[in-house]
Amino acid sequence: MFMIMVLTISRVHQHFPLLAKVRPVLLLYTFAAVYCVLAPRAAALANVYQTWPPKIVAALGVVACLSAPFGISFGGSAKFIVSVYSSVLLYALLLFIGIRCARELYTFMWGFVVGIALLVWQALAVFHLVPVPGTSVARLAEMYSYDSNDLGCVLIVGLVLTVLTFLTAGKKGKAVSAGLLVGIGVALARSGSRGAFLGLIGTGCALLFSLKRVSLVKRLGFVVIVVAGLTVAAPPGYWEQIGTVFSPTRDYNWQSGEGRREIWRRGLGYMLDNPISGIGINNFERAEGTISDKARRSFAGDPIRWTSPHNSFLQVGAELGIPGLILWSSLVVGGIVGMTHLHRRLPRTWMYGDPEERFLYLATLHLPLALVGFAITAFFLSFAYLDLVYVLAAFVAGTYVAVKDKARRTALAQPR
């Protein structure tokens, strides 16, 4: 399970052709599933019923399946569910039943951070900067599964969890986490992602104002380390690219028919025309090429660009309808609100208690920050059916379970 987390986040196995051919993630899935069957005590099936995130994820799976026959391409949706989405849901399920205590939650979070470290290594040493045609901008491109904007989203979430490991690890863990924060800043600069830059601003501000129990010096230090790495490593044209964020009406995303503004307008149309079932999971691009306004206005033989939604919330709303949008958004918003409420109920002494109590106390602070960073960056990406938000949902559920387990053991240890 730890290695699945590392490979899922980093995609590092794709850098090694022989390893990629073996399909290590599938093999690990199979091993984990068989192990759960042969050693049922290794998993806590009751976790599926004890917290709300597993129920939301299960409902999303049902809605996705129901969207297929009512969408514009049953075959396209069914193929995506079987080949892609089912594995995402399966790993979420394995995490839901596999996190039984704080130690296991901590282990999986470190697996995420190790995956981020490998992703940063690839961004710095494997992938190369490529000039953007018609501009002076150079940025990462031609990566394996992620594009540069996807990379930025994953790194922003990884930044928050790396801060958490820094605050809860020993000396060696702190050193590794501090070095990784610098690497994340460098990788963010090389991505050239404007959405990631906005995510960095939002997450950085939230970190500064939310971690009140962490000294101001440390909070400022986290931000300064990342920003220093970003500033020093900023590639040619980076700040010019970022500057367009403050003049959105001059950007192609505002002016072009293939820009995000027009894509989002059409996406809202798909959702409002199909509010209950949507157009079917993974059918947004197909809708752009077949039933959109631009498709109807085109002449026979004219090329039509099948564009992705570039907005995870709109992606779900258009493809799964309003019920799907509510469910998916609740993973993000519900996680933020739920962890905030849980944090308020925890004894403040946990911040200065044993390592387990301190970790859980800080986890309830950092998971909302990670979800905020995800929400900001995913607003500009098609990330609705990828692992990241489901992993965070599993961490949220695992935190509920671990807090309950710790409180139970603490109560049992109290003298009567």
MITIGU-326530 format. One record per residue: x, y, z of N, C-alpha, C, O in turn; residue number from 1. Coordinates in steps of 0.05 Angstrom, whole numbers, m for minus. Example, Ala and Ser with C-alpha at 12.3 -4.5 7.8 and 13.67 -1.06 7.14 Angstrom:
<mibas>
264	m114	156	246	m90	156	264	m66	156	285	m66	169	1
257	m45	142	273	m21	143	258	1	157	268	23	161	2
</mibas>
This chain:
<mibas>
17	m24	0	0	0	0	17	25	0	11	45	m14	1
39	24	16	57	47	16	69	51	m12	71	74	m21	2
78	30	m25	90	32	m51	69	41	m72	76	55	m91	3
44	32	m69	23	42	m87	21	72	m85	19	86	m106	4
22	82	m61	21	111	m57	44	125	m71	40	145	m85	5
68	115	m67	92	127	m79	90	128	m109	95	148	m122	6
82	105	m121	80	103	m150	57	119	m161	59	131	m183	7
35	120	m147	11	135	m156	17	164	m158	9	178	m177	8
31	175	m138	37	203	m137	60	211	m156	58	231	m170	9
81	195	m156	105	202	m171	104	194	m200	117	207	m217	10
90	172	m206	90	159	m233	119	152	m242	125	151	m265	11
137	148	m222	165	145	m228	170	119	m244	189	117	m259	12
153	99	m241	157	74	m256	155	78	m286	166	62	m301	13
142	99	m295	140	104	m323	166	114	m335	169	114	m360	14
185	121	m318	211	129	m328	228	106	m335	249	108	m349	15
221	82	m325	236	58	m330	219	39	m347	202	25	m336	16
225	37	m373	207	22	m391	202	m7	m383	180	m17	m384	17
223	m21	m373	219	m49	m365	201	m51	m341	184	m68	m340	18
204	m33	m322	187	m32	m299	158	m25	m306	139	m37	m296	19
155	m6	m325	129	2	m333	114	m21	m346	89	m24	m343	20
128	m38	m362	115	m60	m376	104	m81	m356	84	m95	m362	21
116	m83	m333	107	m102	m313	81	m92	m299	66	m108	m287	22
74	m67	m302	51	m54	m290	51	m59	m260	34	m72	m249	23
71	m47	m247	75	m52	m218	51	m43	m201	45	m56	m181	24
37	m22	m209	14	m13	m192	m8	m34	m193	m20	m40	m172	25
m13	m45	m216	m33	m66	m218	m25	m91	m201	m42	m103	m187	26
0	m98	m202	10	m121	m187	6	m115	m157	m2	m133	m141	27
13	m91	m149	10	m84	m120	m19	m83	m111	m25	m91	m89	28
m36	m73	m129	m65	m74	m123	m74	m103	m118	m88	m109	m98	29
m66	m121	m136	m74	m149	m134	m63	m161	m108	m78	m175	m93	30
m38	m155	m102	m26	m166	m77	m41	m155	m53	m47	m170	m34	31
m47	m129	m53	m61	m117	m30	m89	m129	m26	m97	m135	m4	32
m103	m133	m48	m130	m144	m47	m129	m173	m37	m145	m180	m19	33
m111	m189	m47	m108	m217	m38	m101	m218	m9	m111	m235	6	34
m82	m200	0	m74	m200	28	m97	m193	46	m100	m205	68	35
m114	m174	37	m137	m167	54	m157	m191	57	m169	m194	78	36
m159	m207	36	m176	m231	37	m164	m252	55	m178	m264	71	37
m138	m257	52	m125	m278	68	m120	m270	97	m119	m287	114	38
m116	m244	101	m111	m235	129	m131	m212	135	m123	m189	135	39
m156	m219	140	m177	m198	143	m172	m179	166	m182	m157	167	40
m156	m188	186	m150	m170	209	m132	m147	200	m130	m127	215	41
m119	m149	177	m102	m127	168	m118	m104	157	m108	m82	153	42
m144	m108	153	m162	m87	143	m185	m83	162	m193	m102	176	43
m195	m59	163	m218	m53	181	m242	m46	163	m246	m22	156	44
m257	m66	155	m280	m61	137	m301	m42	150	m316	m28	136	45
m301	m42	177	m320	m25	191	m315	5	185	m333	21	188	46
m290	12	177	m284	40	171	m302	51	149	m307	75	149	47
m311	34	131	m327	43	109	m353	55	119	m365	72	106	48
m363	45	142	m389	54	152	m386	75	174	m406	89	181	49
m362	78	185	m359	96	208	m355	125	201	m361	143	218	50
m346	131	177	m341	159	169	m355	165	143	m363	146	129	51
m358	190	137	m374	198	113	m358	197	87	m371	191	67	52
m332	201	85	m319	201	59	m322	175	43	m327	177	19	53
m321	151	55	m325	127	39	m353	126	26	m356	116	4	54
m373	136	41	m400	136	30	m402	155	6	m416	149	m14	55
m389	178	7	m390	197	m15	m376	185	m39	m386	187	m62	56
m353	173	m35	m338	161	m57	m354	138	m70	m355	135	m94	57
m367	122	m53	m384	100	m64	m407	112	m80	m414	101	m101	58
m419	133	m70	m441	146	m85	m431	157	m111	m446	155	m131	59
m407	168	m112	m396	178	m137	m392	155	m157	m398	159	m181	60
m383	132	m147	m380	109	m165	m407	101	m177	m408	95	m201	61
m428	101	m161	m455	94	m170	m464	114	m191	m475	107	m212	62
m461	140	m185	m470	161	m203	m455	160	m229	m466	163	m251	63
m429	154	m228	m413	151	m252	m423	128	m270	m425	131	m294	64
m429	106	m257	m440	83	m273	m467	90	m285	m473	82	m307	65
m484	104	m270	m511	111	m280	m509	131	m302	m527	133	m319	66
m488	148	m302	m486	168	m323	m479	156	m350	m486	168	m370	67
m467	133	m350	m458	121	m375	m481	115	m394	m480	124	m417	68
m503	101	m386	m524	95	m406	m540	119	m414	m553	118	m435	69
m540	140	m398	m555	164	m405	m538	186	m418	m548	207	m425	70
m512	180	m422	m494	200	m434	m494	198	m464	m510	185	m476	71
m475	212	m476	m474	214	m505	m457	192	m517	m457	188	m541	72
m442	177	m500	m427	154	m510	m424	133	m488	m407	136	m470	73
m442	113	m489	m441	92	m468	m414	78	m469	m402	72	m448	74
m404	71	m493	m379	57	m495	m356	72	m484	m338	61	m471	75
m355	99	m491	m333	115	m481	m333	117	m451	m311	115	m438	76
m356	120	m439	m358	122	m410	m351	95	m397	m336	94	m377	77
m363	73	m408	m358	47	m396	m328	40	m397	m318	29	m377	78
m315	45	m419	m287	39	m421	m271	55	m401	m252	44	m389	79
m277	80	m397	m263	96	m377	m267	86	m349	m248	85	m333	80
m292	78	m343	m297	68	m316	m281	43	m310	m269	40	m289	81
m281	25	m330	m268	m1	m326	m237	2	m325	m224	m10	m309	82
m226	19	m343	m197	20	m346	m184	40	m328	m160	37	m322	83
m198	61	m319	m186	83	m304	m199	87	m277	m187	84	m256	84
m225	94	m278	m238	103	m253	m241	81	m232	m239	86	m208	85
m244	57	m241	m247	34	m223	m222	31	m205	m224	25	m182	86
m198	35	m217	m174	32	m202	m171	55	m182	m160	51	m160	87
m180	79	m189	m180	101	m170	m198	95	m146	m190	99	m123	88
m222	85	m151	m240	78	m130	m230	55	m113	m233	55	m89	89
m217	36	m126	m206	13	m112	m185	21	m92	m184	12	m69	90
m167	39	m101	m145	48	m83	m157	64	m60	m147	62	m37	91
m177	80	m66	m190	95	m44	m202	76	m24	m199	80	1	92
m215	54	m33	m226	34	m15	m204	21	2	m208	18	26	93
m182	14	m11	m160	1	4	m149	20	26	m142	11	47	94
m148	46	20	m139	65	40	m160	68	62	m153	69	86	95
m185	69	55	m206	71	75	m205	49	96	m207	53	120	96
m201	24	86	m201	1	104	m173	m5	115	m170	m20	134	97
m152	8	103	m125	2	111	m114	21	133	m94	14	146	98
m127	44	137	m117	63	157	m134	59	182	m157	66	184	99
m121	47	202	m135	40	227	m125	56	251	m138	56	272	100
m103	69	248	m91	83	271	m73	106	261	m68	108	237	101
m63	122	280	m46	145	272	m21	136	259	m11	149	240	102
m9	114	268	16	105	256	13	98	226	30	105	210	103
m9	85	219	m14	78	191	m20	103	175	m11	105	152	104
m35	122	186	m40	147	172	m14	162	167	m10	172	145	105
3	163	187	29	176	185	46	163	163	59	176	148	106
45	136	162	61	121	142	51	128	114	68	133	96	107
25	129	109	15	135	83	21	164	75	26	170	52	108
20	182	94	27	210	88	56	212	80	63	228	62	109
73	197	93	101	197	85	104	184	57	121	193	42	110
88	164	51	88	153	24	81	174	3	94	175	m18	111
62	192	10	55	214	m8	79	232	m11	86	240	m34	112
92	239	11	115	257	10	138	245	m6	152	259	m20	113
143	219	m2	164	206	m18	157	207	m48	175	212	m64	114
132	203	m54	123	206	m82	129	234	m93	137	237	m116	115
124	254	m76	129	282	m84	159	286	m88	167	300	m107	116
176	274	m71	205	276	m75	214	265	m101	230	277	m115	117
203	242	m109	210	230	m134	199	246	m158	212	248	m179	118
176	259	m154	165	276	m175	182	301	m178	187	310	m201	119
192	312	m156	210	335	m157	236	327	m171	246	343	m188	120
246	304	m165	271	294	m179	266	293	m209	284	302	m224	121
244	283	m217	238	282	m246	236	310	m258	246	315	m280	122
223	328	m243	220	355	m254	247	370	m256	250	387	m273	123
266	363	m239	292	376	m239	312	362	m257	329	376	m269	124
312	336	m258	334	321	m271	325	305	m295	343	297	m311	125
300	299	m298	291	282	m320	278	298	m343	286	296	m366	126
258	314	m336	244	329	m356	258	355	m361	271	367	m344	127
256	365	m386	270	389	m394	251	411	m401	228	407	m408	128
261	436	m398	246	459	m405	243	461	m436	262	456	m451	129
219	467	m444	213	469	m473	202	497	m479	183	505	m465	130
212	511	m499	201	538	m505	172	536	m515	165	518	m530	131
155	554	m505	128	555	m514	127	571	m540	136	594	m541	132
117	559	m562	117	573	m588	104	601	m587	82	604	m575	133
117	620	m599	106	647	m600	110	664	m576	100	686	m574	134
124	653	m556	129	668	m531	158	666	m523	173	651	m536	135
165	680	m502	192	677	m491	193	659	m467	212	658	m452	136
171	644	m463	168	627	m440	179	599	m445	175	588	m466	137
193	589	m425	203	561	m426	192	547	m401	193	558	m379	138
181	523	m405	169	508	m383	171	478	m388	178	470	m410	139
166	463	m367	166	434	m370	144	425	m389	122	436	m389	140
150	405	m404	130	394	m423	138	365	m428	159	355	m421	141
120	351	m441	125	323	m450	132	305	m426	150	288	m428	142
118	309	m404	122	290	m382	105	265	m386	90	264	m406	143
106	246	m369	93	221	m374	63	223	m372	49	225	m392	144
52	222	m348	23	223	m344	14	252	m338	m9	259	m344	145
31	268	m326	23	295	m318	32	314	m340	52	311	m353	146
16	336	m343	27	359	m358	37	379	m337	35	373	m313	147
46	402	m345	59	420	m326	38	431	m306	45	436	m283	148
13	435	m315	m7	445	m296	m15	423	m276	m19	429	m253	149
m17	398	m285	m22	376	m267	m1	374	m246	m6	371	m222	150
24	377	m255	47	376	m237	44	397	m215	49	391	m191	151
36	421	m223	33	443	m203	12	436	m182	17	442	m158	152
m10	424	m190	m31	417	m171	m21	397	m150	m25	400	m126	153
m7	376	m160	3	355	m142	24	367	m123	25	360	m99	154
41	385	m133	62	396	m117	50	414	m95	61	415	m73	155
29	429	m101	17	446	m80	6	430	m57	10	437	m34	156
m7	408	m63	m17	390	m42	7	378	m27	7	376	m3	157
27	370	m42	51	358	m30	66	378	m12	77	370	8	158
65	403	m19	78	424	m3	66	424	25	80	424	45	159
39	423	27	26	424	53	33	399	70	39	401	93	160
32	376	57	38	351	72	67	350	79	74	337	100	161
85	362	64	113	363	71	118	381	95	134	375	112	162
103	403	97	104	419	121	95	403	145	107	405	167	163
74	387	142	65	370	164	86	350	173	91	346	197	164
100	337	154	121	318	161	144	332	175	157	321	193	165
150	357	166	171	372	179	165	377	208	182	374	226	166
140	383	214	132	390	241	129	366	259	130	368	284	167
127	342	248	122	318	264	144	298	263	143	278	278	168
164	301	246	185	281	243	208	287	262	209	308	276	169
227	268	264	252	272	278	271	289	263	264	301	243	170
296	290	272	316	308	259	321	301	230	321	318	213	171
323	275	223	328	267	196	304	273	178	307	283	156	172
280	268	189	256	274	174	253	304	169	243	312	148	173
260	320	189	259	349	185	278	358	164	271	375	147	174
302	347	163	322	355	143	312	347	115	314	363	96	175
301	323	112	290	315	86	267	333	78	266	341	55	176
249	338	96	226	355	90	234	383	82	223	395	63	177
254	395	96	263	422	90	276	423	62	270	441	47	178
292	403	56	304	402	29	283	399	8	285	410	m14	179
263	383	14	241	378	m6	225	404	m11	216	408	m33	180
221	420	10	207	445	6	221	463	m14	208	476	m31	181
248	464	m13	263	479	m33	259	467	m60	254	482	m80	182
260	440	m62	256	427	m88	228	432	m99	225	435	m124	183
208	433	m82	181	439	m92	180	467	m104	167	471	m124	184
192	486	m91	193	513	m102	206	514	m129	196	527	m147	185
228	500	m132	242	499	m158	224	485	m179	222	495	m201	186
212	463	m172	195	449	m191	170	465	m199	162	464	m222	187
159	480	m180	137	498	m186	145	519	m207	129	525	m225	188
169	530	m204	178	549	m223	182	537	m251	174	549	m271	189
193	513	m252	197	500	m278	171	491	m291	170	488	m315	190
150	487	m275	124	480	m287	112	503	m302	98	499	m322	191
118	528	m294	107	551	m308	77	553	m305	64	567	m320	192
65	539	m286	36	538	m283	25	563	m268	33	568	m245	193
7	577	m281	m5	600	m268	m25	591	m246	m27	604	m225	194
m39	569	m251	m57	559	m231	m42	550	m206	m52	555	m184	195
m19	538	m209	m3	530	m186	7	555	m171	9	555	m147	196
13	576	m186	22	601	m173	m1	612	m156	4	621	m133	197
m25	612	m166	m48	621	m150	m52	603	m126	m59	612	m104	198
m49	577	m131	m51	558	m109	m30	563	m88	m36	560	m64	199
m6	570	m96	15	576	m77	9	600	m60	13	601	m36	200
m2	621	m73	m10	645	m58	m32	638	m38	m30	646	m15	201
m53	624	m47	m75	618	m30	m67	600	m7	m75	604	16	202
m51	579	m13	m43	560	7	m23	573	27	m24	569	51	203
m5	590	16	14	604	33	0	622	53	8	623	76	204
m20	637	43	m34	655	61	m50	639	82	m50	646	106	205
m62	617	74	m77	600	92	m58	588	113	m65	586	137	206
m35	580	104	m15	569	123	m6	589	144	m4	583	167	207
m1	614	135	8	635	153	m13	641	174	m6	646	197	208
m38	641	166	m59	650	185	m73	627	200	m87	632	219	209
m69	603	190	m84	580	203	m67	566	224	m78	557	244	210
m41	564	220	m24	549	239	m15	567	262	8	572	266	211
m35	576	277	m29	595	299	m14	583	321	0	597	336	212
m16	556	324	m1	543	346	28	537	338	44	528	354	213
35	542	312	62	540	303	74	568	304	61	587	296	214
99	570	312	111	597	315	111	612	288	114	600	267	215
109	638	290	109	655	267	135	652	251	134	653	226	216
157	648	264	183	645	251	182	620	233	191	621	210	217
171	598	243	170	574	227	151	577	204	157	569	181	218
128	590	209	108	594	187	121	611	164	118	604	141	219
134	632	172	147	649	152	170	634	139	174	637	115	220
183	617	154	205	602	143	196	583	121	209	580	101	221
173	569	125	163	551	105	158	566	79	165	557	57	222
145	589	81	138	605	57	163	615	44	165	614	19	223
182	625	59	206	637	48	222	616	34	233	621	12	224
224	592	45	240	570	33	229	563	5	244	561	m14	225
203	560	3	190	553	m23	193	576	m43	200	572	m66	226
187	600	m33	189	623	m51	217	628	m61	222	636	m84	227
237	624	m43	265	627	m51	272	607	m73	285	614	m93	228
264	582	m70	269	562	m91	256	569	m117	268	566	m138	229
231	579	m115	217	587	m139	230	611	m153	234	611	m177	230
238	631	m137	250	655	m148	277	650	m161	283	659	m184	231
294	635	m148	321	629	m159	319	612	m184	335	616	m202	232
300	594	m185	299	575	m208	280	583	m230	276	569	m249	233
267	607	m227	248	615	m247	260	615	m275	280	629	m279	234
249	600	m294	260	598	m321	254	623	m337	239	640	m328	235
266	625	m361	260	649	m378	230	652	m383	216	633	m390	236
221	677	m380	193	683	m386	174	676	m364	150	680	m367	237
183	665	m341	165	656	m320	148	679	m309	124	678	m307	238
162	701	m302	147	723	m289	130	737	m310	109	749	m303	239
138	737	m335	120	748	m356	95	731	m358	73	742	m361	240
98	705	m356	75	687	m357	57	691	m333	32	693	m336	241
69	694	m309	53	698	m285	39	725	m286	17	728	m275	242
51	745	m298	40	771	m300	13	772	m314	m4	789	m309	243
8	752	m332	m17	752	m346	m41	745	m328	m64	750	m335	244
m35	734	m304	m56	728	m285	m71	754	m277	m95	754	m272	245
m56	776	m276	m67	801	m267	m80	817	m290	m90	839	m285	246
m79	807	m314	m92	819	m337	m107	797	m353	m100	791	m376	247
m127	785	m340	m140	762	m353	m153	767	m379	m155	749	m396	248
m164	792	m383	m178	797	m408	m160	799	m432	m170	798	m455	249
m134	801	m428	m115	802	m450	m105	774	m458	m91	771	m478	250
m112	754	m443	m102	727	m447	m119	712	m467	m142	718	m471	251
m106	693	m480	m121	677	m500	m144	661	m487	m164	656	m500	252
m141	655	m461	m163	641	m447	m188	658	m446	m210	647	m442	253
m185	684	m448	m209	701	m448	m218	708	m476	m242	710	m481	254
m199	711	m494	m205	721	m521	m212	699	m541	m228	703	m559	255
m200	675	m539	m202	654	m559	m227	637	m555	m236	633	m532	256
m238	627	m576	m260	609	m575	m252	582	m563	m269	567	m555	257
m226	576	m562	m216	552	m550	m204	557	m523	m192	539	m511	258
m208	582	m513	m197	589	m486	m216	579	m464	m239	570	m469	259
m207	581	m440	m222	570	m417	m250	584	m414	m269	571	m407	260
m251	610	m420	m277	624	m416	m299	612	m433	m321	607	m423	261
m293	607	m459	m313	595	m477	m318	566	m471	m340	556	m473	262
m297	552	m463	m300	523	m456	m318	521	m431	m336	504	m431	263
m314	538	m412	m331	537	m388	m360	545	m394	m379	534	m383	264
m363	564	m412	m391	572	m420	m405	548	m433	m428	542	m426	265
m391	534	m450	m403	511	m463	m408	489	m442	m428	475	m443	266
m389	485	m424	m392	465	m403	m416	470	m386	m431	451	m379	267
m422	495	m379	m446	501	m363	m471	494	m379	m490	485	m368	268
m469	498	m405	m492	490	m422	m497	460	m422	m520	452	m420	269
m475	444	m423	m479	415	m421	m492	407	m395	m510	390	m394	270
m484	420	m373	m494	413	m347	m524	421	m344	m540	406	m334	271
m531	445	m354	m558	455	m352	m577	440	m371	m600	437	m365	272
m566	430	m393	m583	414	m411	m587	386	m401	m606	373	m408	273
m568	376	m384	m570	349	m374	m565	350	m343	m545	339	m334	274
m583	363	m328	m577	368	m300	m577	344	m282	m564	344	m261	275
m590	322	m290	m592	299	m272	m571	279	m278	m556	271	m260	276
m568	270	m303	m549	249	m309	m524	259	m322	m504	244	m323	277
m523	284	m331	m499	294	m344	m496	281	m372	m514	267	m381	278
m474	287	m385	m469	276	m412	m453	250	m410	m446	239	m431	279
m448	240	m386	m434	215	m383	m405	220	m376	m392	237	m387	280
m394	204	m357	m367	207	m348	m348	204	m372	m351	187	m389	281
m328	222	m372	m307	223	m393	m317	230	m421	m305	222	m441	282
m340	244	m422	m351	251	m448	m349	281	m455	m360	289	m475	283
m336	296	m438	m334	325	m443	m321	331	m470	m331	346	m486	284
m298	319	m474	m284	324	m500	m300	315	m523	m301	328	m544	285
m314	292	m521	m331	283	m542	m354	303	m548	m361	307	m571	286
m365	314	m526	m386	334	m530	m375	359	m545	m389	370	m562	287
m351	367	m539	m339	389	m553	m337	384	m583	m340	403	m599	288
m331	359	m590	m328	353	m619	m353	345	m633	m353	342	m657	289
m375	341	m618	m400	330	m631	m425	347	m627	m440	352	m646	290
m430	356	m602	m456	369	m597	m452	399	m589	m472	412	m583	291
m428	409	m588	m424	436	m579	m432	456	m601	m437	449	m624	292
m434	482	m593	m440	503	m612	m420	504	m635	m427	507	m658	293
m394	501	m628	m374	502	m649	m376	479	m668	m370	482	m691	294
m384	456	m658	m387	432	m675	m411	437	m694	m409	429	m718	295
m432	448	m684	m456	453	m702	m450	474	m722	m462	474	m744	296
m433	493	m716	m427	515	m735	m406	507	m755	m402	521	m775	297
m392	485	m751	m370	477	m769	m381	465	m795	m403	455	m796	298
m364	466	m815	m371	454	m841	m359	426	m843	m341	419	m828	299
m371	410	m860	m361	382	m863	m332	383	m871	m324	397	m889	300
m316	367	m857	m287	366	m863	m270	385	m847	m246	382	m846	301
m283	405	m834	m267	423	m818	m257	409	m792	m272	394	m780	302
m232	414	m785	m222	402	m760	m236	415	m735	m239	439	m734	303
m244	398	m716	m256	408	m692	m239	398	m668	m234	374	m666	304
m232	417	m652	m215	410	m629	m232	398	m606	m251	411	m597	305
m225	374	m597	m239	362	m575	m225	371	m549	m205	359	m541	306
m234	392	m537	m220	404	m514	m230	393	m487	m254	386	m484	307
m212	392	m468	m219	383	m441	m231	407	m426	m227	430	m434	308
m245	402	m404	m259	423	m390	m241	443	m376	m249	466	m372	309
m217	435	m367	m199	453	m353	m211	465	m328	m205	487	m320	310
m229	450	m316	m241	458	m290	m254	433	m278	m273	422	m289	311
m243	423	m256	m252	398	m245	m281	399	m236	m296	379	m239	312
m290	421	m224	m317	424	m215	m336	423	m239	m357	409	m238	313
m330	438	m260	m346	438	m284	m345	411	m298	m365	402	m309	314
m322	398	m297	m320	371	m309	m340	352	m297	m354	337	m311	315
m342	352	m270	m361	334	m257	m389	343	m262	m407	326	m267	316
m395	369	m260	m422	378	m265	m432	372	m292	m455	364	m296	317
m415	375	m313	m424	370	m340	m427	340	m345	m446	332	m359	318
m409	324	m334	m409	295	m341	m426	278	m322	m438	258	m331	319
m429	286	m297	m445	270	m278	m470	285	m269	m485	275	m252	320
m475	309	m279	m498	324	m271	m495	338	m244	m474	335	m231	321
m515	352	m236	m515	366	m211	m511	348	m187	m497	355	m168	322
m524	324	m186	m519	306	m163	m489	299	m161	m478	298	m139	323
m476	293	m183	m448	287	m183	m431	310	m173	m412	307	m159	324
m439	334	m182	m424	358	m174	m426	362	m144	m406	369	m131	325
m450	358	m133	m454	361	m104	m437	341	m89	m424	348	m69	326
m437	316	m98	m422	295	m84	m392	301	m86	m378	299	m65	327
m382	307	m109	m353	311	m113	m344	335	m97	m323	335	m84	328
m360	357	m98	m352	382	m84	m352	377	m54	m337	389	m39	329
m370	359	m45	m371	353	m16	m345	340	m6	m338	342	17	330
m331	325	m24	m305	314	m16	m286	336	m8	m270	333	10	331
m287	358	m24	m269	380	m19	m278	398	4	m264	401	24	332
m303	408	1	m313	427	21	m318	412	47	m312	423	69	333
m330	388	45	m335	373	70	m310	366	85	m309	365	109	334
m288	360	70	m263	354	82	m252	378	97	m242	375	120	335
m254	402	85	m245	426	98	m261	432	124	m250	436	145	336
m287	431	121	m305	437	144	m303	415	165	m301	422	189	337
m303	390	157	m302	368	176	m276	368	193	m277	365	217	338
m253	372	180	m228	372	194	m226	397	212	m214	395	234	339
m237	419	204	m237	443	220	m253	439	246	m245	446	268	340
m277	426	243	m294	420	266	m280	400	285	m280	403	309	341
m267	380	273	m254	360	289	m231	373	304	m226	366	328	342
m216	391	291	m194	404	305	m203	420	329	m190	420	350	343
m227	433	327	m237	448	349	m245	431	373	m246	440	395	344
m252	406	367	m260	388	388	m237	374	402	m240	363	424	345
m214	375	390	m190	362	402	m180	378	426	m180	402	425	346
m170	364	446	m158	379	468	m133	394	459	m117	383	443	347
m130	419	467	m107	434	459	m80	422	469	m59	428	459	348
m83	407	490	m59	394	501	m46	374	481	m23	367	484	349
m62	365	462	m51	346	442	m29	359	426	m11	345	416	350
m30	385	422	m9	398	407	19	394	420	39	394	407	351
19	390	447	44	387	462	45	360	475	60	356	494	352
28	341	466	27	315	478	47	296	466	68	305	456	353
41	270	466	59	251	455	59	253	424	42	267	413	354
79	241	410	81	244	381	55	238	366	49	251	346	355
40	218	375	15	211	362	m6	233	365	m19	240	345	356
m9	244	389	m28	265	393	m20	290	377	m37	303	365	357
6	297	377	15	320	362	10	317	332	2	336	319	358
15	293	322	11	288	293	m18	292	286	m25	305	266	359
m36	280	302	m65	281	295	m75	310	298	m91	319	282	360
m65	324	318	m73	352	321	m65	369	297	m81	385	287	361
m41	365	288	m31	380	265	m44	370	239	m47	386	220	362
m50	345	237	m63	334	213	m90	348	208	m97	353	186	363
m105	353	230	m131	366	227	m128	395	218	m147	407	208	364
m104	407	221	m98	433	210	m89	432	181	m96	450	165	365
m72	413	175	m60	412	148	m77	400	126	m75	408	103	366
m94	381	133	m111	370	112	m130	391	100	m134	391	76	367
m143	409	116	m158	430	104	m141	448	85	m151	456	64	368
m116	453	93	m99	469	76	m93	455	50	m92	467	29	369
m88	429	52	m83	413	27	m107	413	9	m104	415	m15	370
m131	412	20	m155	413	4	m160	440	m8	m170	442	m30	371
m153	461	7	m155	488	m4	m136	491	m28	m144	501	m49	372
m111	482	m25	m92	482	m47	m102	466	m71	m99	475	m94	373
m113	443	m66	m124	427	m88	m147	441	m101	m148	442	m126	374
m166	453	m86	m189	466	m98	m181	489	m116	m192	493	m137	375
m161	505	m107	m152	528	m124	m140	518	m150	m147	528	m171	376
m122	499	m148	m108	491	m173	m127	473	m190	m125	475	m215	377
m144	457	m178	m161	440	m194	m183	456	m208	m196	446	m226	378
m187	481	m199	m206	498	m213	m198	503	m242	m214	511	m258	379
m172	499	m248	m162	504	m275	m153	479	m288	m140	480	m309	380
m160	455	m277	m151	430	m288	m174	410	m290	m195	413	m277	381
m170	389	m306	m189	367	m308	m179	345	m290	m166	326	m300	382
m184	347	m264	m172	329	m244	m193	313	m228	m186	302	m208	383
m218	313	m238	m239	302	m221	m237	273	m216	m246	263	m195	384
m226	258	m235	m226	228	m233	m198	217	m229	m194	193	m232	385
m179	234	m222	m152	225	m216	m150	220	m186	m168	228	m170	386
m129	207	m177	m127	197	m150	m126	218	m128	m134	213	m106	387
m116	242	m135	m108	261	m114	m130	267	m94	m126	264	m70	388
m154	275	m103	m175	283	m84	m185	259	m69	m194	262	m46	389
m184	235	m81	m193	211	m67	m173	202	m45	m181	192	m25	390
m148	207	m51	m127	202	m30	m131	221	m7	m130	212	17	391
m136	246	m12	m141	265	9	m166	258	25	m167	261	49	392
m187	249	11	m211	240	24	m205	216	43	m216	215	65	393
m188	198	34	m180	176	51	m164	185	75	m167	174	97	394
m147	205	72	m133	217	94	m152	229	114	m148	227	139	395
m173	243	104	m193	255	122	m207	233	138	m210	235	162	396
m216	212	124	m229	190	138	m210	176	157	m218	169	180	397
m185	173	149	m165	161	167	m160	177	192	m155	166	213	398
m162	203	189	m158	221	213	m180	217	233	m176	216	257	399
m205	216	222	m228	210	240	m223	184	255	m227	183	280	400
m216	163	241	m212	137	253	m189	137	273	m192	126	295	401
m167	150	266	m144	151	283	m149	166	309	m140	159	330	402
m164	189	306	m170	204	330	m188	188	349	m184	188	373	403
m208	174	337	m225	158	354	m210	135	367	m214	129	391	404
m191	123	353	m175	102	364	m157	112	386	m155	99	407	405
m145	135	382	m128	147	403	m143	154	428	m135	150	450	406
m167	166	424	m184	174	446	m192	149	462	m194	150	487	407
m199	128	448	m207	103	462	m184	92	478	m188	84	501	408
m160	91	467	m138	79	481	m130	97	505	m121	87	526	409
m132	123	501	m126	142	523	m146	138	546	m138	139	570	410
m171	134	540	m192	130	560	m187	104	575	m191	103	600	411
m179	83	561	m173	58	574	m149	59	593	m148	45	613	412
m130	77	586	m106	79	602	m110	96	627	m93	96	645	413
m133	111	628	m138	128	651	m145	110	676	m160	91	673	414
m133	117	699	m140	102	723	m169	106	731	m180	129	729	415
m182	86	741	m210	88	749	m212	89	780	m234	91	790	416
</mibas>
